[in-house]
Amino acid sequence: MKKRGPEKYEDLLDVATDLFLAAGYRQVSIAKLLEKAGGSRETVYRHFKNKEDLFAAVIDRQIKEYLDSMTAIEVDDEDLRQGLLDLSEATVRVVTSERYVQLRRVVIGESSTRPEIGELYFERTFRAASKGWDSFLSRQQELGHLKDIPPATLAEYIVGMLLYRLSLQRLLNVKKAPTPKQIRTLCTRVVDDFLAGFATAPGPAA
């Protein structure tokens, strides 16, 4: 049975993602996508204007998976510490996953000669992911749980504390993706340090 719109679109993205991760941005073409995925140029160009648009769609799907994992978390506005732990674990889990790290390596490898690729990735990932943090932190400030500091700044502090060392280790292949226990240990330490500095009334660590 011939596949239709949404289903074929997802198939194309699956193949495109594998190609970008295996060969890098420069070596991938619409022709190579067709070789692997089958179908016609008409079908491909119905979904994607060009290779850059295809790459943007790959990034968008990846960041959507991340944002979906964050929005699926049932964060209790009254429980600042648990909410921070939940969001922290979701962030670390996605950003240190093998597929996420591989795509970042592709972007870094290309952005020195094609800065538009780096800009595209930054806009699609960093800015989109920041919205989830900003929303939660803003709500906590409204409830009087956090000091009056711009939410975007607070997000930079806590996400930086979470990922500064670990994301570099993952990019350089110094460490493998952390286990759930390692993620929980890291996030617990960072969240408690963050609360000690920015909560209006830090509570005892659990």
C-alpha positions in Angstrom: 0.0 0.0 0.0 1.4 3.4 -1.0 2.2 5.6 2.0 0.5 9.0 2.3 1.4 12.4 3.6 2.3 12.4 7.3 3.5 8.8 7.3 5.8 9.3 4.3 7.0 12.6 5.8 8.1 10.7 8.9 9.8 8.1 6.9 11.7 10.7 4.9 12.8 12.3 8.2 14.0 9.0 9.6 16.1 8.3 6.6 17.4 11.9 6.4 18.4 11.9 10.1 20.4 8.6 9.6 22.1 10.1 6.5 23.1 13.4 8.3 24.4 11.5 11.3 26.4 9.1 9.2 27.8 11.3 6.5 27.5 14.9 7.8 25.6 17.8 6.3 27.8 18.4 3.3 27.6 14.9 1.9 23.8 14.5 2.0 21.7 15.5 -1.0 18.2 15.1 -2.0 19.4 12.5 -4.6 20.9 10.4 -1.8 17.8 10.7 0.3 15.8 9.3 -2.7 18.2 6.5 -3.1 17.7 5.4 0.5 14.0 6.3 1.0 12.6 5.7 -2.4 9.8 7.7 -3.9 9.9 10.6 -6.2 11.4 14.0 -6.2 7.9 15.4 -6.4 7.1 13.8 -3.0 10.3 15.1 -1.4 9.9 18.6 -2.7 6.3 18.6 -1.6 7.6 18.4 2.0 11.0 20.2 1.8 12.1 23.2 -0.3 15.8 22.2 -0.3 18.4 20.4 1.8 18.6 23.2 4.4 14.8 22.9 4.9 15.2 19.2 5.2 17.9 19.6 7.9 15.7 22.2 9.7 12.9 19.6 9.8 15.3 17.0 11.3 16.3 19.5 14.0 12.7 20.5 14.6 11.6 16.9 15.2 14.5 16.4 17.6 13.7 19.5 19.6 10.0 18.6 19.5 10.8 15.3 21.2 12.6 17.2 23.9 9.8 19.8 24.4 7.2 17.0 24.4 9.1 15.2 27.2 9.1 18.5 29.2 5.5 19.3 28.7 4.5 15.7 29.5 5.9 16.3 33.0 3.2 17.1 35.5 4.9 19.8 37.4 3.3 20.9 40.6 3.6 24.7 40.9 3.7 24.5 44.6 6.7 22.1 44.7 9.6 24.1 43.4 12.3 21.6 44.1 10.5 18.6 42.5 9.6 20.7 39.5 13.2 21.7 39.0 14.3 18.1 39.4 11.8 16.9 36.8 12.8 19.5 34.3 16.5 19.0 35.0 16.3 15.3 34.4 14.4 15.7 31.2 17.0 18.2 29.9 20.0 16.1 30.8 18.5 12.9 29.5 17.8 14.4 26.1 20.9 16.6 25.7 23.3 13.7 26.6 21.5 11.1 24.4 23.5 9.6 21.6 21.3 10.8 18.8 21.2 14.4 20.2 25.0 14.4 20.6 25.6 13.0 17.1 23.5 15.8 15.5 25.4 18.5 17.5 28.7 17.1 16.2 27.4 17.4 12.7 26.4 21.0 13.3 29.7 21.9 14.9 31.6 20.3 12.1 29.7 22.3 9.5 29.2 25.7 11.2 32.8 26.8 10.8 32.3 27.1 7.0 28.5 27.4 7.0 27.6 29.6 9.9 23.9 29.6 8.8 23.8 25.9 9.8 24.9 26.8 13.3 22.5 29.7 13.5 19.7 27.5 12.3 20.5 24.9 15.0 20.8 27.5 17.7 17.5 29.1 16.9 15.7 25.8 16.6 17.1 24.2 19.8 18.4 26.7 22.4 15.6 29.3 22.0 12.8 26.7 21.8 14.0 24.8 24.8 14.5 27.9 26.9 10.8 28.6 26.7 9.9 25.6 28.8 12.3 26.7 31.6 11.3 30.3 31.4 7.6 29.4 31.8 8.2 27.3 34.9 10.6 29.8 36.5 8.3 32.7 35.9 5.5 30.9 37.6 7.7 30.2 40.6 8.5 33.9 40.9 4.8 34.8 40.8 4.3 32.4 43.7 7.2 34.1 45.6 9.5 31.0 45.5 12.4 32.5 43.6 14.3 35.8 43.8 13.4 38.6 41.4 15.9 37.8 38.6 15.0 37.6 34.9 13.7 34.0 34.3 16.0 33.7 31.3 19.0 34.4 33.5 17.9 31.9 36.1 17.4 29.3 33.3 20.9 30.0 32.0 22.3 29.4 35.5 20.7 26.1 36.2 21.0 24.6 32.7 24.6 25.8 32.6 25.3 24.1 35.9 23.7 20.9 34.6 25.4 20.7 31.3 28.6 22.8 31.3 31.0 19.8 31.9 28.8 16.9 30.9 27.8 18.2 27.5 31.4 18.8 26.6 32.4 15.4 27.8 29.7 13.9 25.6 30.6 15.9 22.5 34.3 14.9 22.9 33.2 11.2 23.5 35.0 11.3 26.9 31.9 9.8 28.6 29.1 7.7 27.5 25.4 8.7 28.1 24.8 8.8 31.8 22.6 6.3 33.5 19.3 7.3 35.1 21.0 7.0 38.5 23.8 9.3 37.4 21.4 11.8 36.0 19.4 11.8 39.2 22.6 12.3 41.3 23.8 15.2 39.2 20.4 16.9 39.0 19.9 16.6 42.8 23.2 18.3 43.5 22.6 21.1 41.0 19.0 21.8 42.0 20.0 22.0 45.7 22.9 24.3 44.9 20.6 26.4 42.7 18.0 26.7 45.4 20.6 27.7 48.0 21.4 30.7 45.8 18.1 31.7 44.3 15.2 30.5 46.3 13.5 33.0 48.6 13.4 30.4 51.4 15.5 27.4 50.6 14.1 24.2 52.0 16.0 21.2 53.3 17.3 18.7 50.7 15.2 15.6 50.4 
